[in-house]
């Protein structure tokens, strides 16, 4: 059953519309814009019927805040008003409302309009998901191809994505970074993680495949892969602005080699100035680099890798993320052994 949220400061009108819809839909009621936003965050509705003329936060402001939220921005909104004004109707449609209905509302017309917009929204979501899956599949294949150039297998991107997801869930469980790391954010980060080294596509094989330690000049060139990756992903964002995970991928590509103590690259950022998603990726990336076998060396034991990660507490890595790593290190070892 589709979920409908009705928002109206007039309690009589709110209850009337709710009664008209309750036989056909799972209906929630809100008497203010602020309450509507709260309900949307807790239980995302399939469609919102939104009164325009409300005190404190009117319908236009409520819709504006919805559209600014990545999670809520695609919910179809039908404006309701008792004031039939052409200019207001035009403004409503320009602000992103799908439709405009004048009160009092005839039940059959209301349900017909709701069904029309829910079907259209469902089709649009299906189309966007299809495009997103295709985009991610191409991006993942590209990332695996890049990893194969430096004697890794494509499994590196799969493993690091898994580690990022596990670390993120543990951070959420511990109640850390609540403003930056929701389950929605974590889903984007996991999808973005395979593209962390996309900039290596521009680094020559002579440097990328060198089995010995890079000299200063070679290392300076290697470090550029972070900036190149950021540029490539920015171009992808411009071309496909609805693929929000690419914004997370750009942050990760630019920042996963920064160090918590400021001795990393490319910008020498310190502490919380480093994007959280890059800080999480840094731990996952280094752990995999330590335990994975390479052509020129065998991987370390899990215990040795854990010691190095713990030694990097608030130096190489954010101590809070290291703590989360330590909490689940046995699960990480299990995941590493499965790939």
N, C-alpha and C positions, 0 to 999 in steps of 0.2 A: 504494500500500500504506500503510495507516494506521500511524502511529508510536506505539508503546507504551513507556512508561518504567516499569521495575520497580525498586522501592526496598526493600531489605531488608538488614539488617546481617548476617544469617545467609547466608554464602556458598553453602552447600549448597542452601538454599531458593531463593536468588537464581538460581543456575544451573539448578535444576530448573524453575522457572517460565519462565525464559528459553527453555529447550529445548522446553517445551510450546507456546510461542507463536511460535517463530521461523519455522515453516512458513507461518503466516498473516499475520504482521505484521513490520514493521521494528522490532526490539526493541533498546532501550538498557537497560543495567543500572547501578544506582548502589547503593553499600553504605552510604550515609549520607544524611541530609537535606540537608546542605550540598552534597554532590556532586550531588544531585538538582536543587537550585536552579540550580547552575552549568550543568548539562546543559540545563535548561529555557530558560535565557537564550540559549544557543547554538543550540538546535534545539528549537523548541516542539513537544512531543508532542501527539497527539490525545487521549490518555488516560494516567492515571498509576495504577499499582497500588502502593499505599503501605503499608508495614508500620507498625504503630503503635508497638510496643515496640522503640525503638532508643536507644542511648546518645547523650549530648550534645544532640542535637536529635531529639525523638521525632516520631511522625507528626502529632500535633496541632499542634505548633509549626511543622512543615514546611508543613502545609496553611494555617496562619494566615499565614505569609509569602507563600505563593502567592497567597492571596486579597487581600493588601494590594498586590500588584503588578498594575497596570492591564493589562499585556501578558499576564500568566499567569493572572489571576484566574478566567477562564472555563473553564480546562481541567478536564474531569470527573475526579474522583478516587474510586477504590474503595479502601477501607481493607482491609488484610489483617491478621489476627492469629491467633495460636495459642491465645489466651485468650478463650473464649466467655463474655463477661460482658455482661449486658443493659444495665447502666449505661454501660459503655464504648461499646456499640453506639449507644445513644441519644445520648451525647455526640458520637460520631463524626458521626452524621447531623445533629445540631444545628450542628456546626462547619462544615458545608458539603459533606461527603462525599456522593457520589451513591449509594453502596452499601457493603455491609459483608460480607466473605467470610471464613469461618473456615478456617484451614489445618489439615490438609493439603487441597489443592485438587484437585478432580476436573476434568480437562482440559475435557471437553465443557461442564460447567457454567460454568467460567471463561470460555470463548470465547463462550458464549451471553450471559453478563452483559456482557462487553466489547462485543459487537455491539449489544446493546440500548442501551447508554449512548452509544456512538458515533453511532448513528442518531438518538437523541434530541438529542444535542448538535449534530449537523449541522442538524437541523430548527430548533433554537433559534437557531443562528447565522444561518441563512438568514432567519428571521423578524426578528431584530434588525437585520440588514443592510438588509432591506427598509424597516423603520421608519426607520433612520438615513438612507437615501437620500431618503426622503420628507421627513424633517425638514430635511435639508440643502438640498433643492430649494426648500422653502418659505422657509427662512432666506435663501438666495441671492437669490430673487426679491424678498424684502422689502428686502434690502440694496441691490439694484439700483434699486428704487423710491425709496429714500431718497436715493441718489446723484443720481438724475434731478431731484430737487427743487432742487438748488443749481447747475443748469446743467451738471452733469457728465453723462456718459452712464453706463450701467451697466457699460461696459467698464472703468471705474476699478477696480472691485472685482476684476475678472478679472485686470487687469494687476498690481495690487499683490499679489494672491495668488501670481502667477507669480514676481514679484520676490522675495517672501518665501521661496518654495521654493528659488530659485536661490542666494540669500544663505545660507540654512540649510545647503544641501548643501556650499557652499564652507567654511563654518565647521566642519562635520563633517570635511571633507577635511583641514583644517588642524589637526585635533585639539583644537579649542577647545571649552570648555564641555561636556566629556564626560558630566558628571553631570546636566546640564539639557537637552541637545539630542541625543537619539538619533534614529534614523530614524522610530521610532514617534512621538516627540514632534513631529518636523517634519511628519509627516502630519497630526497634530491641528492644528498651527499653520496650515498651509496651508488646511485646512478652516475654521478659525476666522477667518482674516484678513478675509473679506468683511464680517464683522459689526463691524469696528473702529469705524465711525461710526454705529452703530445709534441712539445717543442723539440724533442730529440730528433724529429724528422729532418731538421735542418742542420744537425751536427754530423760531420763527416765520419765515415766508417773508420778512418785512420785513428781518430780520437775515441770513438765509441767502442771500438773493438780492441783497443790497446790492452794487452794483458798486464802490463806493468803500471806503476804509479804514474799519473799524469804530471808533467812538469807545469810550472806556473802559467806559462802561456797557454798550454793545452787546457788546463783547468779553468782559466778565464773564459775560454771559448765554450767549454762544457757548461759553465754556469749560465750562459746565455739561454739555455733551453727553457728556463723558467719564464723569461721575458718573451721569448718567441712563442711559447705556449699561450701566454696571456694574449698576445696579439692575434694568434690564430683563432682562439676562442672568442675574442671580441668580434672578429669578422663573422664567425658563425652565429653569434648572438644577434648581430645586425640583420643577417639574412633570415634567421628563424627566431624572432623575438618571443614566440609563445613557448619555446622549449626552455623552460625556466631552469632546468638542471644545468644548462650550460653556464649560467651565471655563477653557480656554485663551483663548476669545473674551472672557471677562470680564476676564482679566488684560490682554489687548491693548487692549480698549476703555478701561480705566482708566488705562493707562500710556503709550500711544503718543505723547502730547504732553508727557511728561516730558523733561527735558534732562539730559544726563550731568553738567553743571555745577550742577544744582539750580535752574535758572532757568525750568523748565517748569511745567506744571500737570497735574492739579489739586492735587497734594500737595507739589510742590517736592522730589521725591526726587532723590538724587544717586547716580552711579556704579552699582555692582552692586546697590544697593537697588531700582533699577528692574527689574522683571521682564525677563528676557532676551528674551522673546517681544515685549514692547512695544518694546524697544530695536531689535530687528530690524525691526519694523513701522514704526518712526519713519523709518528710512532709506528703506525701500521707498515709504512714503507721500509723503515729501518729494520724492524723485526723480520720482515720477509727477506730483506737483503742479507741478513745475518744467518738465517736458518736454511735458506734455499741453496741447493748445489749449483755451482757454476762450472763451466768447462775448465777453468784454471784453478779451482779450489773446491773443496767439499764444504758444505754448510756446517755452521756451528751447531752444537747441541742446543736444545731449548733452554737448558739451565744457563749456559754461557750467554745466550742472547738476552735472557731475562736480566742477568747481572749487568750487561752493558746498558740496557734500557734503564734500569734502576740507578745506575751511576750517572745517567744523564738528567736526573731529577733537577728541575729548575735551571738546568744548564742548556743541554740540547733540547729538552722537552719541557712542556708544561707539567709541573708536579702533580696537578689534579688528574691529568690524563694518564700519567705514569701510575698513579694510585689505582685508577680504574683498570689499567692494564694488569697490574699486579693482582687485583681482585679476581680476574678471570683468566690468568695466564695458563691454567690447566686446560681450559676450553679452547684457548688459542692454539695450544700444542696439538690438541685433538683435531682441530680444523686444519692445521698445517699438515698433519700426517695423512689426511684424507685426500689431499690433492697432489 
